[in-house]
Amino acid sequence: MINKKSRSGRSRLTHPLIREADGFRQATWDEALGMVASGLKANRDRHGDRAFGIFSCSKSTNEMNFVAQKFARVVMGSNNIDSCNRT
């Protein structure tokens, strides 16, 4: 079974899913994360560093916001970083 009930009674995913022509199929975490990484790289290669951006939440911890901006700058090569800290 791909999903199960959470405490709130709603179904939630317990395995990554990959979209294919005939629907979704269950995948391993390594396969799913590999697809995400290759998709991000392909987008950056096709459209350049400025095609990527991160919007972070002011309710996140300083550490989470730091990791988000570090990922954008170091991994993706983008300075397109914003958050709603002004609110």
Order of alpha helices (4+ residues) and beta strands (2+ residues): beta-beta-beta-beta-alpha-beta-alpha-beta
